[in-house]
Amino acid sequence: MLKNTGDYRWALAELAQRQKTSKGAPAYSRYINRPMGRRLAAMAYKMGLTPNQVTGISALCTFSAIAIIVLLRPTWWQGILVAGLLVLGYALDSADGQLARLQNSGSAAGEWLDHVVDAIKTAMLHLAVLVSFYRFTDLDERWYAVAICFQIVATVQFFAMILTDQLRRLNQGTRTHFLKGEGRSSALYSLAVVPTDFGLMCLVLGLMFLQPVFLALYLLLLVANVGFIILALRKWYREVRSFG
């Protein structure tokens, strides 16, 4: 039974004790997105929202940003709008799970909805960049291949990460995500894997109007993500194989 219903400060303090483990979390997610999500979750709790409603608001922000990338020519104000909506959507994506833990209302249906929204986002984001390249630039067509490769890498990474997490929980006999204190990664590791963080991509996509800067960062992130997925797939396969 929840106490102090509607109290923002109580909810914020309670959420601080119910955070997911930092193990494997990149720096943006660990130090920026989760604290933002915690505050949004406390606000949603005070407003009486459900986790699924927060997921819906997150999806609205994220898909609006993707539509703007496709429909509007990159400009400084378009970049601010895209980055702002993506950052807010990502923070709300963290908030829905935190709110569910606070309300003790987590469910298989809620997790399913959250993952489906994430899957749609993952399947669309770099295709939107590809369409923007085609509509609004005269870039060499090899840059189209960069966006397509990024789309493939992002999709494989998302699916493999979610599947590994599900199998890991099944093997350890738990239906919930591991909480704070149940394993952690060093700050150095979090910084090392920050190129794989969706939060960083949110900020980089806001720079599409600065084409040379964006292209350089976009290509570097692709190379980093390819390197990460090659190493991660090997590690995850060995881990899953040990389950028997």
N, C-alpha and C positions, 0 to 999 in steps of 0.2 A: 504494500500500500504506500503510495507516494505521500510525502509530507510537504507542508508549505506550498500547496498547489498554487501555481501562478507566480512563484517567487523566482525572479531571474537570477539573483545572486546565489540562492541555494542551488538552483539547477546548474549554474556554472561551476560551483564548488564540487557538486556531486559528479558532474561529468569529468572533472579532472582526475577522479579516481577510477573512471571507467573507460579509459583510453585504450585503444589497441596497442599491442606491442610495437616498438619501433624497429623490430627486426626486419631488415630488407627495405625499409622505407627510405626513399631519396630525400634529400635535404629540403626541397620546397614543400613536399607533402608533410614532412616531419615537423618543420619549424614554422611554416607559414599556413599551409592549408588546414591542417588539423586544428590549430588554435583558432583560426577563422571559423571553421566548422563548429567548434565547440560553442562559440559565442552565438552563431546562428541557430544552433540546436537549442540553446537556452532561451533565445528569443522565440523560437517556434513553440517551445514548451509553454512559455508564458502566454502565447497567443492561442494555445489549445489546438495546434495543428497536429496531424498524424504524420508518421514517417513517410507514408505513401504520398501525402500531399506535398511534403518537402521534396520528394523525388520528382514529382510532377513539375514543381517550380524550377528545380534544377534542370530538368529536360527542356523546359521552355526557354531558359536563358541560353543553354548550350546550343540548341537547334536554331535559335534566332541568330546567334553569332555565326553559325555555319551558313545560314541563308544569306547573311550580309556579305560573307566572303564571296559567295557565288554571284550575288546580284549587283553589288556595288564596286565600282572601281576603287582600288586602294588609295586612300588619302590619309592625312594625319588624323582627321576626326573619325574616319571609318576605322582606323587602327585602334583608337582609344575605345570605341564602341565594341569592337570585336574582342579586344583583350579584356575589357571590363566585364562583358557578359560571360566570357569563358571562365575567367577567374571566379566570378560569382557562382556560376553553375558548378564549378569544381568544388568550391567550398560547401555548397549545398549538398553536393554528392557525398561529402564527408559528414555533413550534419544529419542526414536522414538516418544513418546507422547509429550515430551517437544518440539521437533522440530515441530510437528504438531501445537502446540499452538503458537509457534513463527511465523510460516508461515500462521496461520489461515487456515490451510488446513485439520483440523480434519474431519473425515468422518466415517459413520457407517461401511463402508467396511474396513477402516484402523483399527478401533477398533476390528472388527470381526477377522481380520487377526492376530492382536496382541494376542487376547484371544485364538485363535486356536493354535498358536505356544506355548503359555503358557500351554494349556491343554495337548498338546502332550508331552511337557517337564515333566509336572506333572505325566503323565501316565507312563513315561519311567524310571524316575530317580531311584526309589528304586528297580524296577525290574532289572536295571543294577547292583545295589549293590548285589542283590540276585544272579545273574549270576556270579558275581565276587567271591562271597562266594563259590559257587559250583565249579567253575573252578580252583581257585587258593589257596584255603585253605582246611584244614581238620577240620573245625569248627563243633561243635555239631549241628545237624539239627535244634535245637530249634532257632538258630540264623537265619535260613531261615524264620521262623515264624515272627521274629522281623522285617525283611525287608518287608515281606508281610503285616504285620500290619501297618507299616509306609506308605506303598503304599496306603492302604485303607484310612488311616487318611488324608494323603496329598490330595488325590482325593476328598474326601468329603469336606475338608476344602476349597479347591479351588472352587469347584462348588457352595457351600453355600455362600462363600464370594462374588463371582461374581454375583450370582442371587440376593443376598440381596442388593448389590450396584445398580443393574439395577432397582429393585423394589423401592428402596429409591429415585432414580432419577426420576422415573416415577411418584411417589407420589408427589414429590416436583416440578414437571413440568419442569425439566431441562434435556438436553441431554448431558451435559458436566460434567466432574469431578469438585468437589468443589475446589476453588483456595485458596491460602494462605490467612489467615484471616477469612475464613469461617469455624471456629471451629478448635480446636487444642487439642492435648494430651500433658500431662506433660512429662518432660524428664524421670521422674521416671516410668511412665507407659510404655514409649518406651523401657526402659531397662528391665522392667518386662516381656514384651512379646517378647524379642529378641530371645528366643528359637524357635519361630514360623517363624523367618525371613529366607527366602531362602538364603540370603547372608551369614548367619552363616553356613548353610548347605554346601555352596560352599567351605568354608574354611575347614570344618570338613572332607569333602570328599577327600581333599588333604592329609589327614593323614592316609589313608587306609594302607599304608606301615608300620605304627606303630600300629600293630593290637590291642594290649591291650588298648592303648589310644583311638583308633578309636572306638572300641566296647563299651567302657565305655561311651564315649560322645554320640555315636549313640543311645544307650539305654536310656540315660538321656534325650536326645532330643525327643525320642518317648514318654516317660512318660509325659514330659512337653506338647507336642502337643496333646496328648490324653486329658489331663486335660483342656487345652485351648479350644479344640473343644467342649467338654461337656458343658463348661460354655458359650461359644460363641453361640452355636446352640440355647440354651435356650434364650439368650438375643436377638438374631436376630429374632427368632420366635415371641417373644413378641413385638418387634419393628414392624415387618411386619403385625402382627395381628392388631396393632393400626391404620394401614392405612385404614382399613375398606373395 
